[in-house]
Amino acid sequence: NNVPLQSFALSPIFDNPLDHPITFTIPNDMPSAFVTFTLTLTVDSLINPVGTGEYVFTYQFDTVVGRPQILLVDDDGGKTYETRFSKTLNALGRPHDVWDKSAGSPTATDLLRYRDVIWFNGGQATHGTFTADDIAAMKGYLDGGGNLLLEGIGAPQQLANLDSAFVANYLHATVNPPVGSSVFRGYDVHELSRNTVYEMSSCDCNGQENVLTAENGGLEVFYLSGFVSFKDDTLGSCGVLYDGAYKTLFLSFSWEFLNNKKDTLIARTLKFFDQGTATGINDEPNDGVLPSGFALRQNYPNPFNPTTTIEYSIGADDNSSRAARTTLSVFNLLGRKVATLVDKVQSPGTYTVVWDGQDSSGKPVATGVYFYRLTHGTKSETRKMLLLK
């Protein structure tokens, strides 16, 4: 935002520029961003009076500040499809890290350092890339409240063969036999998929896109279509979304082979993942339209150290969600209450609260998994968060 960091004068005879470093600091929990630094040097000559600034030199360089919140898990068997994802994420202004799975699988702890994970297999339908360790890592990540985009032709069948319970209970889908198609449409059921038509380029894995059926609260958002010009020729669903204690988007087609609107799909997915992220610190109602339902959202950042923000809503159109006593408490794995963040009568509205990682006596709590529970009148909801030091 064109914020000047420092300005100072140097004597060309007596001062060493290395004695005047330009420094800046950012909070540990600052969301990452691409920034441009501009350094302007104004130099006086030794002949004319000081301050004339006869020579001006300007230097610019780009860098990333803050810790990236997105991780790409590169599971494409040595191909270079990660460059396609990186190009799109860079264009969207979303800094990210890349985990090359050829060097080993990430653990749940590795994944939990990121708010969003995109795991892709490069359309390797004919040979397995997923392992039991991969599934264990994804389970731990989702149990910690993460957001996962898992995609790739052949990925659903590989995962179902390894652990069908993981597919049903964590990805909220059932895997069915493949139906050949190169056109994918969005159902008009969610903003992520509404009014979208994607076409896939030819590859050696065409025709192996599994049909996915939503299970256990999942929502079918994309379907296989036979022709670009016909909207209603549904061959079966190929994308299942889940929005609960964690968020997932499970696709049986490969994003990296799409011909069109690739940026749109990633942008909408990240927007879906980021919805509900708290942006302020306020235990009074936020301004704006009153919410229509009771909701406790995932804390952000998660995992966190030392502070995290929790947002929740009390609906205006729910008879049981009127002004009533509201409590927001934090519990450890043993079920013991460690902190009370809210305990007051509240009316319908959206609220944000920050927890500083301390218990009720003001002592920092230990690294580990914690639960936070919102209760308003007769309603309650609980979510999980992870403190990493």
N, C-alpha and C positions, 0 to 999 in steps of 0.2 A: 504493500500500500504506500510505496514511496516514503517510507519513514526514515529520516536521516539517523544514522547510528552515532557517528562522531565527526567532529571537525577540529582541526588543530593546526598550529603554525609550526614550521620547522625552520631552523637556521641552517642554510646550506653549508656553513663552515664548521659549526660546532656540534650539530645534532646528527645522530645516526638514526635513520628511519626505523631500524629494527628495535630501537628503544621505545617506539610508539605503536605497539600492535593494536589493531582494531579488533575488539572482542565483543561478543554478545552471548547471552544465555537464553535458554528457552526452558519452560517447565518440563519435567520428566513425562508428564501425561499429555503433552501437547499433540494433537492430531498432526500427522505428517502432511507436508505440502511442498510443491515445487516453488522455489523462490529465485529471484534474480538479484544479484548484488551488483551495484554500480559504484565504481571507485573513480572519483574525479580528482586529479592532481592539478593544482594551479601553481605555476612556478614563476617567480620573479627573476628577472635578469640581474646581474651584478652591476649593470650600468645605470639603468633607470631607477627611480625611487621605488622603495618597497611598497608593495600593494598594487602595482600596476598589472600583475598577472599576465605577463606577455605570452606564456606558454600554458596550454591546457591539454591535459591528457586524460582520456576516459577509457576505463576498462570495465568490461562486464563479464560475469560468469554465473552459470546456473548451478544450483545444487538442491539437495533435499534437506529440509530440517524436520525434526520430529521423527518418531519411530513409525515406520510403515505399518498400517493396519491390515494390509492385504498380503496373503501368501499364495503364490502359485506353486502347486506341487506338480513338477514336471515328470510325468510318468509315461512319456511317449516312446520309451525304448531307444533313446539315443538320437531321435530326430530333433528338429529345431522348431517345433510348433510353439514353444514358449515365446519366441520372438513375436509371433502374431498377437498373443495375449498382451505382451509388454507394450507393443505398439499401440494397441487400443487403450490400455490403461494409462499410458503416458498422454495420449490425446485427450483423455478424460480428466487429466490432472490428478491421477490417483497413484501416488508412490506405492511401491510394492517390493517384496523380496521374492526370490525364486529358490525352491528346494529341488535339487536334482536327485531324483529317487534312485538313479543308477549308483549313487554313492551310499545308499542305505535309506531305509524308511524313516519318516519322522515319527516321533512319539507324540502322545497326547499333550505332554508338556510343551513340546516344540510348537504344536498347532495352537495351543491356548495362548500363545504370545500374540496372536493375531485375532482381530475381530471377524475378518472374512477370509475364508479359504476357498480357492478355486482348484479343484483336482481334475486333471484331464489325462486321457490315455492315448491321444493321437490316433484314435480310430483303430486300435489294434484288436480287431475282433477275433483274429484267428489264433492268438496265443495269449495266455494269461499274464497280466501284469500285477494284479492285486494279490496280497498275501494276508494271512491271518493277522500279522502284526499291523498291517494297514487298517484292517477293520477295527482292531482294538484301539488304535490311535484315533480313528474317526468317532468311535463310540465315546471315548473319554472326552474328546473335543466337544461333541454335541451335548454330553452330560454337563459340561461346563458352560453351556449357553452359547456356543459358537454358531456361525453362519456358514453353510457349506453349499457350494455349487459343485456337483459331481456329474460329469458328463463324458460321453464318448461311446461311439458305436462298439458294441461288444461288452462294455462295462457292466450293464445290468445283468447279463447272463453270467459273466464271471463272478460277480458278487453273489448272485442267487445260488450258484453252485457251491460257493464257499460257505455262505451263511445266510440262508433265506430268512432267518429270524431278524437279522440286522436290516435286511431290505424292508421287511414288513414293519418292524417296530421303530426304526430310526429314519429310514427314507420314506416310509409310509406308502409303500407300493408293492405290487405283485408283478413279477416278470413273466410275460407270455411270449410265445414264439414270434419270430421277426416277420415283418411285412415290408417288402421292398418299396421304397419311396425316396424321392429327392426333394419333396416339397413338404414344409412343415408350417402349420397354421396355428394361431392362438385362439383358444376359446374366449368368448366374451364374458369371462367370469372374474377376471383380475386385471388390474392395470398393468401388470408385468407382461401379459400376453395379449391384451386387447388390440385389435386392428393390426395384426402382424402377419406377414407371410414371408417365410424364409426359404431360399432355394439353396441346395447343396451341389457343389461341383462334383464331377465324376472322380471316384477313387476306388481302390480295390476292395473297399468294404461296403459299397453301396448294396442295398437290399438286405442288410443285416441289422436294421433298426428294430429292436424289440418293442412290442406293444406293452405299455405300462398301465396297470389298473390301480387306482388310488385305494389305499387301505388305512384304517386307524386314524382318520382325521386328515388324510392327504387330500389334495385338490388337483384334479387333472386340468392342466392349463395349455398344453400344446397337443396337436394331433397330426398324424400322418395323412397327407392328402395326395391323391393321384395326379391332379392337374393344377396348374397355377390359376387357370381361368374359372375353375369350379370350386365354390366355397364349401359345399355340403357333402363332398365325397369323402367322408370320414372312413379311414382304414383302421383306426385305432389310436389311442393316445400315446404320446411319446415324451411327455413331460409332466412330472408330478411335483407340486409345491406343498410345503408344510410350514405353517406359521403357529408356533407354540412356544414352549420354553426355549427352543432354539428354532432356527430357520434353515430350510433346505430347499434346493431346486435340483431335481434328479432328472437328467435328460438321457434319452437313448440315442440321440444323434450327436454328431461332433461339431461343436461350434467352429472349430478351426477350419472346417471345409465349407462353411457357408459362403455364398457368393455376394450376399447383400445384407445390409442392416446389421452387420456384426457388432458395431459400436452400440447400436440401440439395445440389443439383447443384454450386453454386459452392463450398460448404464442403468437399464431398468432393474436388473438383478441387484446391483449394488444399492439402488434406491430402496428396493424392497428390504434388503438386509438392514439398511440404515434407518428405516422408519421406526420411530419410537425412541431414537437416540436422544437423550436429554441434551439441551443446549444451554441451560441456565441453572442457577441455584436459587430456588424459591420455594418456600413451603406455603405460599399463598397462591390462589388460582392464577394461572397464566391468562393473559388477555386473549380474546378471540371467541370463536364459537364454542359453546359448551359441548363436551363430548357426548356421544350417544350410548356409551356402555361402560361397564366396570372393567378396568384393565390395569394390570401391573406389567410394565415393560422390562426388558432385559437391561441390566445395568451397563453403563459405559464409562470408561473402558472396562473390558473384561477379557483376560485377567487384568488386575490393577495393582498399583503400588504408588503412593500410599492412599490415594483418594479415588472414589468412584461416584458416579451420579445415577440416581434412580428416579425414573419418571412413572407416574401413575395417574389414572383418570377415574373420576366418579361420574357416572352418566346422568344426564338430565332427563332422559325419557324413561327411566326405570323407576317404578314405584318404590322399590326398596332402596334406591340410591338417592335419598334425600339427605338433608343435614343430619349427621349422626356421628357418633364417636368413631374416629379413625385412628388406627395404630399401624405403624410400620416398624417391625422389629427384626433383628438379625440373630440367627441361631448358629451354633456350631454343629459338627457332624453328630454329636451326642444328643442333640436336641435341646441343649442348654441355651437360654437367652444370653447374648453377650452385649447387646446394645438395643436401646429403644430410640428410634429416629423421629417418630411422630407419635403423639398421643394427645389428640384434641378433637373437638367437634369440627367437621369440615362439610361444606356444601358442594354440590356438583361443580366440577372444574378439573383442570389438569394441573398437576403439582410436580415439582422437582425438588429432590433432596439430595444432599451430598453426605456420604459416610467417609470419615477420615481414617477408617481402619483401627479405631480405638474402642475399647469396651466401655461399659457404663462408668467405670472408675477413672477413665482417662488413660488407661494403659494400652499400648499397641498390642494388637492380637497377633497370633502366630500365622505363618504361611499355611494356607490350606483352603478347603472348600467350606463355604458358608451358605446358609439359606436366608433369604429375606422374605418375610410374610406380611402382606397387606390385609388388614381387616377393616371393613366398613359396614357397620350394622350387622346384618346376618351373612354378609358375603366375605369371602377370603380367597386369596391366591398366593402361591408360593413360587419363588424362582431360586436358581442356584447361581453363585458367583465364586470366583477364585482369586485369592490374594497371593501374589507371587513376590517375594522379596529377594 
